[in-house]
Amino acid sequence: MVTVGFVVEGASDKKLVESQSFRDWLKQDYQLQVIDHVIDVQGNGNLCSRNISLYVNLLKKQHNPDKIVVLADLDPEKCAPCITKRKEIIGNDNIDLVIIARKAMESWFLADTEAMKSWTRQSRFFEEYPEKTPSMPWERLKEIGLQTIGRGTGSSKISFADKFINLHKFNVARAAEHPNCPSAKYFVEKLRLLA
């Protein structure tokens, strides 16, 4: 069993990596074990080459995982115009895999059609371009919630992510099957190669 340590950009990402369903999926399908301590750097400004070695070294010192994965958002309006540039900002100091969610990780929520059907109570729900929403995916989720169930996501991304992952059974492998969500597909493929 290969142990994997994660450094993530925010609370939603941390909720995903810490969820039992994500851990069970990685263990069952790829023989990867997520270590208990997930480092949340709390914002993309903290996930850069000048800081990343601190987080990676902390993870290695405390838990010594076999592999280290960084999960970050592109945030094109705030951070970097493209994935290549975003990866350059993060750097690769002792990192085995850097995954950038296009726009933001919440685009993966939009791409899991089954979880979205559960949340919206719409049996025919399908978001055609989850990574190409006019605004950020979080705003699109709010809009969809208002249109379908009469309320948005709530003000807390953490609470929504927790509910979406655990109650509505979000599954990143299903998001990766979406025809227009290449960053989720890349994430799943690269995790498989870590094993």
QUIQUIJO-V633499 format. One record per residue. RES is the residue in three letters. PSI is psi in whole degrees, -180 to 180 (999 if undefined). OMEGA is omega in whole degrees, 0 to 359 (999 if undefined). NEAR is the number of other ideal C-beta (glycine too) atoms within 12 Angstrom. Layout:
BEGIN
RES	PSI	OMEGA	NEAR
RES	PSI	OMEGA	NEAR
END
This chain:
BEGIN
MET	127	179	18
VAL	128	178	24
THR	142	183	27
VAL	129	174	38
GLY	139	181	37
PHE	138	168	45
VAL	123	184	46
VAL	163	186	40
GLU	-28	185	43
GLY	-179	187	32
ALA	-37	179	27
SER	-44	178	40
ASP	-42	180	41
LYS	-42	178	28
LYS	-42	179	32
LEU	-53	185	44
VAL	-33	180	39
GLU	-12	183	27
SER	144	181	29
GLN	-36	181	19
SER	-41	178	29
PHE	-45	180	39
ARG	-43	179	26
ASP	-42	180	17
TRP	-47	180	29
LEU	-40	181	34
LYS	-46	184	20
GLN	-47	186	16
ASP	-31	188	20
TYR	1	183	26
GLN	41	176	19
LEU	134	179	33
GLN	120	179	25
VAL	128	177	38
ILE	155	188	28
ASP	-34	185	18
HIS	106	175	25
VAL	126	181	35
ILE	119	176	36
ASP	115	183	28
VAL	-7	174	31
GLN	58	173	19
GLY	147	186	19
ASN	-23	178	33
GLY	-22	180	19
ASN	-9	182	24
LEU	77	181	40
CYS	169	187	27
SER	-30	181	22
ARG	-21	181	15
ASN	-26	191	25
ILE	-38	182	31
SER	-31	177	23
LEU	-46	181	21
TYR	-44	181	36
VAL	-45	180	33
ASN	-37	177	20
LEU	-45	179	22
LEU	-45	180	36
LYS	-42	182	25
LYS	-42	185	16
GLN	-33	189	16
HIS	-16	179	24
ASN	57	178	18
PRO	156	177	32
ASP	-36	183	22
LYS	151	176	34
ILE	129	180	38
VAL	135	174	41
VAL	129	179	46
LEU	120	184	46
ALA	164	175	45
ASP	153	175	41
LEU	-43	182	37
ASP	62	188	31
PRO	-30	180	25
GLU	-30	186	15
LYS	-29	195	19
CYS	-69	186	29
ALA	146	183	25
PRO	-20	183	17
CYS	164	182	16
ILE	-41	180	26
THR	-46	180	13
LYS	-40	180	17
ARG	-42	178	33
LYS	-36	177	25
GLU	-40	180	18
ILE	-41	180	31
ILE	-41	184	40
GLY	-177	181	23
ASN	27	183	18
ASP	104	179	22
ASN	29	180	26
ILE	134	180	31
ASP	-29	184	28
LEU	130	174	33
VAL	123	180	36
ILE	129	178	42
ILE	118	175	42
ALA	129	180	45
ARG	129	189	38
LYS	-75	181	41
ALA	161	182	39
MET	-26	179	47
GLU	-17	174	47
SER	-28	177	41
TRP	-34	175	49
PHE	-47	180	51
LEU	-30	184	46
ALA	-19	177	44
ASP	91	186	38
THR	-39	181	32
GLU	-43	178	24
ALA	-39	179	36
MET	-39	177	38
LYS	-41	179	23
SER	-47	182	25
TRP	-44	184	33
THR	-13	185	31
ARG	34	180	17
GLN	108	185	19
SER	-16	182	12
ARG	18	183	11
PHE	137	172	26
PHE	121	176	21
GLU	111	189	35
GLU	-43	183	16
TYR	77	185	20
PRO	-24	181	40
GLU	3	181	36
LYS	37	178	23
THR	146	181	28
PRO	-41	175	12
SER	-161	179	17
MET	152	181	32
PRO	-33	178	42
TRP	-42	178	35
GLU	-38	178	22
ARG	-40	177	30
LEU	-43	178	43
LYS	-47	181	26
GLU	-46	180	22
ILE	-43	178	32
GLY	-45	179	28
LEU	-40	182	16
GLN	-33	188	17
THR	-45	183	23
ILE	4	175	22
GLY	8	175	10
ARG	155	182	18
GLY	-149	183	23
THR	-12	191	33
GLY	172	185	20
SER	-15	186	11
SER	117	175	17
LYS	-35	182	32
ILE	-48	180	23
SER	-43	180	18
PHE	-47	181	32
ALA	-43	180	37
ASP	-48	181	24
LYS	-42	183	25
PHE	-39	181	41
ILE	-46	187	38
ASN	-45	183	22
LEU	-43	183	16
HIS	3	170	30
LYS	44	175	27
PHE	138	181	39
ASN	116	183	32
VAL	-28	178	42
ALA	-36	176	30
ARG	-40	177	28
ALA	-37	181	42
ALA	-22	178	32
GLU	-13	179	21
HIS	135	183	33
PRO	-17	183	17
ASN	40	177	24
CYS	68	186	38
PRO	-29	182	28
SER	-35	176	37
ALA	-41	178	40
LYS	-44	178	27
TYR	-44	180	26
PHE	-50	182	38
VAL	-44	180	33
GLU	-43	182	20
LYS	-34	175	27
LEU	-40	178	33
ARG	-39	181	21
LEU	-20	178	16
LEU	-28	187	30
ALA	999	999	23
END
